[in-house]
């Protein structure tokens, strides 16, 4: 009889336990010689018995169906045949052997032959072997599942490292994930760029590609790849596995605060202001009617004159009032002149900033120390709680829930520590940028080289709550420019700042008041300030 030898392994343990493919083939060849079989073909493959598509088995089945003579299929053991009793291929081979007599199934090490003449005892033997194989496979699956759950609880990533990280082997041969020193800075830059709300994913991809971040094939990352990175919580310290979020122990690349800002931008992306294709107007979309709250809209007459009026959507006005853009610009230009700081005043402010820094250093150190103490305390509590879980004092569910709360709090503490550090490092930088912008604001706005969109960006950065009451424009200055205006107002001659439509009267008229406000920008203003710095 002609025989087909089939050798298979599906795990590393099988290869190392005398069941390697060469060892199986050698045993089966000896078996065939003893039985007087001529070996027609030898198949040797490494795959899981649970693969939906068993390519090698499918080829064998095709050969068996096409064969006109009886064949012997030789396996080393029953578990080399299959551990999945529901595999349709197993059923077909079993039927070809026991019902149709077209083949015989030989299991050399088990001394078992499946044929049409097999006895009830042999069938029972075969059934038990298949059952034990299934149990063994399920037990392996349980062990893998438990090991996987254990790694998750320890905060270990069990898959390929996300871009920006890399997989390594530690001294004991275990796996670990660490930041990729070459790619990690690009990931952080992506989040920072998108958080400003001024960069699309396509623009980010193009800029990052120019900076050097590309796929392994040397091509730019796809837009979907950028989107996946910006949605991945792994970068701030949490890993998403099968829809659930778990804390991980690996070094974050960004703060949770930055991640949340990116998600907010993504969520509100479709709500971005409509970009008009027509001629741009300085105050389009910036001013509301003080009486009815409707938007003040611009109109171009005779191709060169611009007038603003209430849309009167609520039908609150009997007559539409038109105000020329020149009339609205006049008080705005006076305001821009009013926040210009002389070199002497900047020198006074710089000296005051140095005094403030001396006073705030003590508070800064205390805040940092308090945050680090709380972080270490949480670490100790988590360790004690793990001992309680091992002792059975608390359930796994309670442990998981509390550990998640601890890790989230630690993530918040890390964000606060980072904010304190950033504030300490950026205070003077931002203060200098603010004073520099105030000095140049009028020159930038009045320059013929400044485009309309740049003027709009500047006014949006400086002003808020702009309203038109009749023909008079009212507004409030944003911090810290409100304090800067009041500071200047307390020094220069009153006649220079007459009839200023500035509403706020709460700011302190002193160097102290202005210094206290310098650097007091939120993250969105901070990113806008960086952009405005590039203007003329």
Secondary structure as a PSIPRED ss2 file (coil, helix, strand):
# PSIPRED VFORMAT (PSIPRED V4.0)

   1 X C   1.000  0.000  0.000
   2 X E   0.000  0.000  1.000
   3 X E   0.000  0.000  1.000
   4 X E   0.000  0.000  1.000
   5 X E   0.000  0.000  1.000
   6 X E   0.000  0.000  1.000
   7 X E   0.000  0.000  1.000
   8 X E   0.000  0.000  1.000
   9 X E   0.000  0.000  1.000
  10 X C   1.000  0.000  0.000
  11 X C   1.000  0.000  0.000
  12 X H   0.000  1.000  0.000
  13 X H   0.000  1.000  0.000
  14 X H   0.000  1.000  0.000
  15 X H   0.000  1.000  0.000
  16 X H   0.000  1.000  0.000
  17 X C   1.000  0.000  0.000
  18 X C   1.000  0.000  0.000
  19 X C   1.000  0.000  0.000
  20 X C   1.000  0.000  0.000
  21 X H   0.000  1.000  0.000
  22 X H   0.000  1.000  0.000
  23 X H   0.000  1.000  0.000
  24 X H   0.000  1.000  0.000
  25 X H   0.000  1.000  0.000
  26 X H   0.000  1.000  0.000
  27 X H   0.000  1.000  0.000
  28 X H   0.000  1.000  0.000
  29 X H   0.000  1.000  0.000
  30 X H   0.000  1.000  0.000
  31 X H   0.000  1.000  0.000
  32 X H   0.000  1.000  0.000
  33 X H   0.000  1.000  0.000
  34 X H   0.000  1.000  0.000
  35 X H   0.000  1.000  0.000
  36 X C   1.000  0.000  0.000
  37 X C   1.000  0.000  0.000
  38 X E   0.000  0.000  1.000
  39 X E   0.000  0.000  1.000
  40 X E   0.000  0.000  1.000
  41 X E   0.000  0.000  1.000
  42 X E   0.000  0.000  1.000
  43 X E   0.000  0.000  1.000
  44 X E   0.000  0.000  1.000
  45 X E   0.000  0.000  1.000
  46 X E   0.000  0.000  1.000
  47 X C   1.000  0.000  0.000
  48 X C   1.000  0.000  0.000
  49 X C   1.000  0.000  0.000
  50 X C   1.000  0.000  0.000
  51 X C   1.000  0.000  0.000
  52 X C   1.000  0.000  0.000
  53 X C   1.000  0.000  0.000
  54 X C   1.000  0.000  0.000
  55 X H   0.000  1.000  0.000
  56 X H   0.000  1.000  0.000
  57 X H   0.000  1.000  0.000
  58 X H   0.000  1.000  0.000
  59 X H   0.000  1.000  0.000
  60 X H   0.000  1.000  0.000
  61 X H   0.000  1.000  0.000
  62 X H   0.000  1.000  0.000
  63 X H   0.000  1.000  0.000
  64 X H   0.000  1.000  0.000
  65 X H   0.000  1.000  0.000
  66 X H   0.000  1.000  0.000
  67 X C   1.000  0.000  0.000
  68 X C   1.000  0.000  0.000
  69 X C   1.000  0.000  0.000
  70 X C   1.000  0.000  0.000
  71 X E   0.000  0.000  1.000
  72 X E   0.000  0.000  1.000
  73 X E   0.000  0.000  1.000
  74 X E   0.000  0.000  1.000
  75 X E   0.000  0.000  1.000
  76 X C   1.000  0.000  0.000
  77 X C   1.000  0.000  0.000
  78 X H   0.000  1.000  0.000
  79 X H   0.000  1.000  0.000
  80 X H   0.000  1.000  0.000
  81 X H   0.000  1.000  0.000
  82 X C   1.000  0.000  0.000
  83 X C   1.000  0.000  0.000
  84 X C   1.000  0.000  0.000
  85 X C   1.000  0.000  0.000
  86 X C   1.000  0.000  0.000
  87 X C   1.000  0.000  0.000
  88 X H   0.000  1.000  0.000
  89 X H   0.000  1.000  0.000
  90 X H   0.000  1.000  0.000
  91 X H   0.000  1.000  0.000
  92 X H   0.000  1.000  0.000
  93 X H   0.000  1.000  0.000
  94 X H   0.000  1.000  0.000
  95 X H   0.000  1.000  0.000
  96 X H   0.000  1.000  0.000
  97 X H   0.000  1.000  0.000
  98 X H   0.000  1.000  0.000
  99 X C   1.000  0.000  0.000
 100 X C   1.000  0.000  0.000
 101 X C   1.000  0.000  0.000
 102 X C   1.000  0.000  0.000
 103 X E   0.000  0.000  1.000
 104 X E   0.000  0.000  1.000
 105 X E   0.000  0.000  1.000
 106 X E   0.000  0.000  1.000
 107 X E   0.000  0.000  1.000
 108 X C   1.000  0.000  0.000
 109 X C   1.000  0.000  0.000
 110 X C   1.000  0.000  0.000
 111 X C   1.000  0.000  0.000
 112 X E   0.000  0.000  1.000
 113 X E   0.000  0.000  1.000
 114 X E   0.000  0.000  1.000
 115 X C   1.000  0.000  0.000
 116 X C   1.000  0.000  0.000
 117 X C   1.000  0.000  0.000
 118 X C   1.000  0.000  0.000
 119 X C   1.000  0.000  0.000
 120 X H   0.000  1.000  0.000
 121 X H   0.000  1.000  0.000
 122 X H   0.000  1.000  0.000
 123 X H   0.000  1.000  0.000
 124 X H   0.000  1.000  0.000
 125 X H   0.000  1.000  0.000
 126 X H   0.000  1.000  0.000
 127 X H   0.000  1.000  0.000
 128 X H   0.000  1.000  0.000
 129 X H   0.000  1.000  0.000
 130 X H   0.000  1.000  0.000
 131 X H   0.000  1.000  0.000
 132 X H   0.000  1.000  0.000
 133 X H   0.000  1.000  0.000
 134 X H   0.000  1.000  0.000
 135 X H   0.000  1.000  0.000
 136 X H   0.000  1.000  0.000
 137 X H   0.000  1.000  0.000
 138 X H   0.000  1.000  0.000
 139 X H   0.000  1.000  0.000
 140 X H   0.000  1.000  0.000
 141 X H   0.000  1.000  0.000
 142 X H   0.000  1.000  0.000
 143 X H   0.000  1.000  0.000
 144 X H   0.000  1.000  0.000
 145 X H   0.000  1.000  0.000
 146 X H   0.000  1.000  0.000
 147 X H   0.000  1.000  0.000
 148 X H   0.000  1.000  0.000
 149 X H   0.000  1.000  0.000
 150 X H   0.000  1.000  0.000
 151 X H   0.000  1.000  0.000
 152 X H   0.000  1.000  0.000
 153 X H   0.000  1.000  0.000
 154 X C   1.000  0.000  0.000
 155 X C   1.000  0.000  0.000
 156 X C   1.000  0.000  0.000
 157 X C   1.000  0.000  0.000
 158 X C   1.000  0.000  0.000
 159 X C   1.000  0.000  0.000
 160 X C   1.000  0.000  0.000
 161 X C   1.000  0.000  0.000
 162 X C   1.000  0.000  0.000
 163 X C   1.000  0.000  0.000
 164 X C   1.000  0.000  0.000
 165 X E   0.000  0.000  1.000
 166 X E   0.000  0.000  1.000
 167 X E   0.000  0.000  1.000
 168 X E   0.000  0.000  1.000
 169 X E   0.000  0.000  1.000
 170 X C   1.000  0.000  0.000
 171 X C   1.000  0.000  0.000
 172 X C   1.000  0.000  0.000
 173 X C   1.000  0.000  0.000
 174 X C   1.000  0.000  0.000
 175 X E   0.000  0.000  1.000
 176 X E   0.000  0.000  1.000
 177 X E   0.000  0.000  1.000
 178 X E   0.000  0.000  1.000
 179 X E   0.000  0.000  1.000
 180 X C   1.000  0.000  0.000
 181 X C   1.000  0.000  0.000
 182 X C   1.000  0.000  0.000
 183 X C   1.000  0.000  0.000
 184 X H   0.000  1.000  0.000
 185 X H   0.000  1.000  0.000
 186 X H   0.000  1.000  0.000
 187 X H   0.000  1.000  0.000
 188 X H   0.000  1.000  0.000
 189 X H   0.000  1.000  0.000
 190 X H   0.000  1.000  0.000
 191 X H   0.000  1.000  0.000
 192 X H   0.000  1.000  0.000
 193 X H   0.000  1.000  0.000
 194 X H   0.000  1.000  0.000
 195 X H   0.000  1.000  0.000
 196 X C   1.000  0.000  0.000
 197 X C   1.000  0.000  0.000
 198 X C   1.000  0.000  0.000
 199 X C   1.000  0.000  0.000
 200 X C   1.000  0.000  0.000
 201 X H   0.000  1.000  0.000
 202 X H   0.000  1.000  0.000
 203 X H   0.000  1.000  0.000
 204 X H   0.000  1.000  0.000
 205 X H   0.000  1.000  0.000
 206 X H   0.000  1.000  0.000
 207 X H   0.000  1.000  0.000
 208 X H   0.000  1.000  0.000
 209 X H   0.000  1.000  0.000
 210 X H   0.000  1.000  0.000
 211 X H   0.000  1.000  0.000
 212 X C   1.000  0.000  0.000
 213 X C   1.000  0.000  0.000
 214 X C   1.000  0.000  0.000
 215 X C   1.000  0.000  0.000
 216 X C   1.000  0.000  0.000
 217 X C   1.000  0.000  0.000
 218 X C   1.000  0.000  0.000
 219 X C   1.000  0.000  0.000
 220 X C   1.000  0.000  0.000
 221 X C   1.000  0.000  0.000
 222 X C   1.000  0.000  0.000
 223 X H   0.000  1.000  0.000
 224 X H   0.000  1.000  0.000
 225 X H   0.000  1.000  0.000
 226 X H   0.000  1.000  0.000
 227 X H   0.000  1.000  0.000
 228 X H   0.000  1.000  0.000
 229 X H   0.000  1.000  0.000
 230 X H   0.000  1.000  0.000
 231 X H   0.000  1.000  0.000
 232 X C   1.000  0.000  0.000
 233 X H   0.000  1.000  0.000
 234 X H   0.000  1.000  0.000
 235 X H   0.000  1.000  0.000
 236 X H   0.000  1.000  0.000
 237 X C   1.000  0.000  0.000
 238 X E   0.000  0.000  1.000
 239 X E   0.000  0.000  1.000
 240 X E   0.000  0.000  1.000
 241 X E   0.000  0.000  1.000
 242 X C   1.000  0.000  0.000
 243 X C   1.000  0.000  0.000
 244 X E   0.000  0.000  1.000
 245 X E   0.000  0.000  1.000
 246 X E   0.000  0.000  1.000
 247 X E   0.000  0.000  1.000
 248 X C   1.000  0.000  0.000
 249 X C   1.000  0.000  0.000
 250 X C   1.000  0.000  0.000
 251 X C   1.000  0.000  0.000
 252 X C   1.000  0.000  0.000
 253 X C   1.000  0.000  0.000
 254 X C   1.000  0.000  0.000
 255 X C   1.000  0.000  0.000
 256 X H   0.000  1.000  0.000
 257 X H   0.000  1.000  0.000
 258 X H   0.000  1.000  0.000
 259 X H   0.000  1.000  0.000
 260 X H   0.000  1.000  0.000
 261 X H   0.000  1.000  0.000
 262 X H   0.000  1.000  0.000
 263 X H   0.000  1.000  0.000
 264 X H   0.000  1.000  0.000
 265 X H   0.000  1.000  0.000
 266 X H   0.000  1.000  0.000
 267 X H   0.000  1.000  0.000
 268 X C   1.000  0.000  0.000
 269 X H   0.000  1.000  0.000
 270 X H   0.000  1.000  0.000
 271 X H   0.000  1.000  0.000
 272 X C   1.000  0.000  0.000
 273 X C   1.000  0.000  0.000
 274 X C   1.000  0.000  0.000
 275 X C   1.000  0.000  0.000
 276 X C   1.000  0.000  0.000
 277 X C   1.000  0.000  0.000
 278 X C   1.000  0.000  0.000
 279 X C   1.000  0.000  0.000
 280 X C   1.000  0.000  0.000
 281 X C   1.000  0.000  0.000
 282 X C   1.000  0.000  0.000
 283 X C   1.000  0.000  0.000
 284 X C   1.000  0.000  0.000
 285 X C   1.000  0.000  0.000
 286 X C   1.000  0.000  0.000
 287 X C   1.000  0.000  0.000
 288 X E   0.000  0.000  1.000
 289 X E   0.000  0.000  1.000
 290 X C   1.000  0.000  0.000
 291 X C   1.000  0.000  0.000
 292 X C   1.000  0.000  0.000
 293 X C   1.000  0.000  0.000
 294 X C   1.000  0.000  0.000
 295 X E   0.000  0.000  1.000
 296 X E   0.000  0.000  1.000
 297 X E   0.000  0.000  1.000
 298 X E   0.000  0.000  1.000
 299 X E   0.000  0.000  1.000
 300 X E   0.000  0.000  1.000
 301 X E   0.000  0.000  1.000
 302 X C   1.000  0.000  0.000
 303 X C   1.000  0.000  0.000
 304 X C   1.000  0.000  0.000
 305 X E   0.000  0.000  1.000
 306 X E   0.000  0.000  1.000
 307 X E   0.000  0.000  1.000
 308 X E   0.000  0.000  1.000
 309 X E   0.000  0.000  1.000
 310 X E   0.000  0.000  1.000
 311 X C   1.000  0.000  0.000
 312 X C   1.000  0.000  0.000
 313 X C   1.000  0.000  0.000
 314 X C   1.000  0.000  0.000
 315 X C   1.000  0.000  0.000
 316 X C   1.000  0.000  0.000
 317 X C   1.000  0.000  0.000
 318 X C   1.000  0.000  0.000
 319 X C   1.000  0.000  0.000
 320 X C   1.000  0.000  0.000
 321 X C   1.000  0.000  0.000
 322 X C   1.000  0.000  0.000
 323 X E   0.000  0.000  1.000
 324 X E   0.000  0.000  1.000
 325 X H   0.000  1.000  0.000
 326 X H   0.000  1.000  0.000
 327 X H   0.000  1.000  0.000
 328 X H   0.000  1.000  0.000
 329 X H   0.000  1.000  0.000
 330 X H   0.000  1.000  0.000
 331 X H   0.000  1.000  0.000
 332 X H   0.000  1.000  0.000
 333 X H   0.000  1.000  0.000
 334 X H   0.000  1.000  0.000
 335 X H   0.000  1.000  0.000
 336 X H   0.000  1.000  0.000
 337 X H   0.000  1.000  0.000
 338 X H   0.000  1.000  0.000
 339 X C   1.000  0.000  0.000
 340 X C   1.000  0.000  0.000
 341 X C   1.000  0.000  0.000
 342 X C   1.000  0.000  0.000
 343 X H   0.000  1.000  0.000
 344 X H   0.000  1.000  0.000
 345 X H   0.000  1.000  0.000
 346 X H   0.000  1.000  0.000
 347 X H   0.000  1.000  0.000
 348 X H   0.000  1.000  0.000
 349 X H   0.000  1.000  0.000
 350 X H   0.000  1.000  0.000
 351 X H   0.000  1.000  0.000
 352 X H   0.000  1.000  0.000
 353 X H   0.000  1.000  0.000
 354 X H   0.000  1.000  0.000
 355 X H   0.000  1.000  0.000
 356 X H   0.000  1.000  0.000
 357 X H   0.000  1.000  0.000
 358 X H   0.000  1.000  0.000
 359 X H   0.000  1.000  0.000
 360 X H   0.000  1.000  0.000
 361 X H   0.000  1.000  0.000
 362 X H   0.000  1.000  0.000
 363 X H   0.000  1.000  0.000
 364 X H   0.000  1.000  0.000
 365 X H   0.000  1.000  0.000
 366 X H   0.000  1.000  0.000
 367 X H   0.000  1.000  0.000
 368 X H   0.000  1.000  0.000
 369 X H   0.000  1.000  0.000
 370 X H   0.000  1.000  0.000
 371 X H   0.000  1.000  0.000
 372 X H   0.000  1.000  0.000
 373 X H   0.000  1.000  0.000
 374 X H   0.000  1.000  0.000
 375 X H   0.000  1.000  0.000
 376 X H   0.000  1.000  0.000
 377 X H   0.000  1.000  0.000
 378 X H   0.000  1.000  0.000
 379 X H   0.000  1.000  0.000
 380 X H   0.000  1.000  0.000
 381 X H   0.000  1.000  0.000
 382 X H   0.000  1.000  0.000
 383 X H   0.000  1.000  0.000
 384 X H   0.000  1.000  0.000
 385 X H   0.000  1.000  0.000
 386 X H   0.000  1.000  0.000
 387 X H   0.000  1.000  0.000
 388 X H   0.000  1.000  0.000
 389 X H   0.000  1.000  0.000
 390 X H   0.000  1.000  0.000
 391 X H   0.000  1.000  0.000
 392 X C   1.000  0.000  0.000
 393 X C   1.000  0.000  0.000
 394 X C   1.000  0.000  0.000
 395 X C   1.000  0.000  0.000
 396 X H   0.000  1.000  0.000
 397 X H   0.000  1.000  0.000
 398 X H   0.000  1.000  0.000
 399 X H   0.000  1.000  0.000
 400 X H   0.000  1.000  0.000
 401 X H   0.000  1.000  0.000
 402 X H   0.000  1.000  0.000
 403 X H   0.000  1.000  0.000
 404 X H   0.000  1.000  0.000
 405 X H   0.000  1.000  0.000
 406 X H   0.000  1.000  0.000
 407 X H   0.000  1.000  0.000
 408 X H   0.000  1.000  0.000
 409 X H   0.000  1.000  0.000
 410 X H   0.000  1.000  0.000
 411 X H   0.000  1.000  0.000
 412 X H   0.000  1.000  0.000
 413 X H   0.000  1.000  0.000
 414 X H   0.000  1.000  0.000
 415 X H   0.000  1.000  0.000
 416 X H   0.000  1.000  0.000
 417 X H   0.000  1.000  0.000
 418 X H   0.000  1.000  0.000
 419 X H   0.000  1.000  0.000
 420 X H   0.000  1.000  0.000
 421 X H   0.000  1.000  0.000
 422 X H   0.000  1.000  0.000
 423 X H   0.000  1.000  0.000
 424 X H   0.000  1.000  0.000
 425 X H   0.000  1.000  0.000
 426 X H   0.000  1.000  0.000
 427 X H   0.000  1.000  0.000
 428 X H   0.000  1.000  0.000
 429 X H   0.000  1.000  0.000
 430 X H   0.000  1.000  0.000
 431 X H   0.000  1.000  0.000
 432 X H   0.000  1.000  0.000
 433 X H   0.000  1.000  0.000
 434 X H   0.000  1.000  0.000
 435 X H   0.000  1.000  0.000
 436 X H   0.000  1.000  0.000
 437 X H   0.000  1.000  0.000
 438 X H   0.000  1.000  0.000
 439 X H   0.000  1.000  0.000
 440 X H   0.000  1.000  0.000
 441 X H   0.000  1.000  0.000
 442 X H   0.000  1.000  0.000
 443 X H   0.000  1.000  0.000
 444 X H   0.000  1.000  0.000
 445 X H   0.000  1.000  0.000
 446 X H   0.000  1.000  0.000
 447 X C   1.000  0.000  0.000
 448 X C   1.000  0.000  0.000
 449 X C   1.000  0.000  0.000
 450 X C   1.000  0.000  0.000
 451 X C   1.000  0.000  0.000
 452 X H   0.000  1.000  0.000
 453 X H   0.000  1.000  0.000
 454 X H   0.000  1.000  0.000
 455 X H   0.000  1.000  0.000
 456 X H   0.000  1.000  0.000
 457 X H   0.000  1.000  0.000
 458 X H   0.000  1.000  0.000
 459 X H   0.000  1.000  0.000
 460 X H   0.000  1.000  0.000
 461 X H   0.000  1.000  0.000
 462 X H   0.000  1.000  0.000
 463 X E   0.000  0.000  1.000
 464 X E   0.000  0.000  1.000
 465 X E   0.000  0.000  1.000
 466 X E   0.000  0.000  1.000
 467 X E   0.000  0.000  1.000
 468 X E   0.000  0.000  1.000
 469 X E   0.000  0.000  1.000
 470 X C   1.000  0.000  0.000
 471 X C   1.000  0.000  0.000
 472 X E   0.000  0.000  1.000
 473 X E   0.000  0.000  1.000
 474 X E   0.000  0.000  1.000
 475 X E   0.000  0.000  1.000
 476 X E   0.000  0.000  1.000
 477 X E   0.000  0.000  1.000
 478 X C   1.000  0.000  0.000
 479 X C   1.000  0.000  0.000
 480 X C   1.000  0.000  0.000
 481 X H   0.000  1.000  0.000
 482 X H   0.000  1.000  0.000
 483 X H   0.000  1.000  0.000
 484 X H   0.000  1.000  0.000
 485 X H   0.000  1.000  0.000
 486 X H   0.000  1.000  0.000
 487 X H   0.000  1.000  0.000
 488 X H   0.000  1.000  0.000
 489 X H   0.000  1.000  0.000
 490 X C   1.000  0.000  0.000
 491 X C   1.000  0.000  0.000
 492 X C   1.000  0.000  0.000
 493 X C   1.000  0.000  0.000
 494 X H   0.000  1.000  0.000
 495 X H   0.000  1.000  0.000
 496 X H   0.000  1.000  0.000
 497 X H   0.000  1.000  0.000
 498 X C   1.000  0.000  0.000
 499 X C   1.000  0.000  0.000
 500 X C   1.000  0.000  0.000
 501 X C   1.000  0.000  0.000
 502 X E   0.000  0.000  1.000
 503 X C   1.000  0.000  0.000
 504 X C   1.000  0.000  0.000
 505 X C   1.000  0.000  0.000
 506 X C   1.000  0.000  0.000
 507 X C   1.000  0.000  0.000
 508 X C   1.000  0.000  0.000
 509 X C   1.000  0.000  0.000
 510 X C   1.000  0.000  0.000
 511 X H   0.000  1.000  0.000
 512 X H   0.000  1.000  0.000
 513 X H   0.000  1.000  0.000
 514 X H   0.000  1.000  0.000
 515 X H   0.000  1.000  0.000
 516 X H   0.000  1.000  0.000
 517 X H   0.000  1.000  0.000
 518 X C   1.000  0.000  0.000
 519 X C   1.000  0.000  0.000
 520 X C   1.000  0.000  0.000
 521 X C   1.000  0.000  0.000
 522 X C   1.000  0.000  0.000
 523 X H   0.000  1.000  0.000
 524 X H   0.000  1.000  0.000
 525 X H   0.000  1.000  0.000
 526 X H   0.000  1.000  0.000
 527 X H   0.000  1.000  0.000
 528 X H   0.000  1.000  0.000
 529 X H   0.000  1.000  0.000
 530 X H   0.000  1.000  0.000
 531 X H   0.000  1.000  0.000
 532 X H   0.000  1.000  0.000
 533 X C   1.000  0.000  0.000
 534 X C   1.000  0.000  0.000
 535 X C   1.000  0.000  0.000
 536 X C   1.000  0.000  0.000
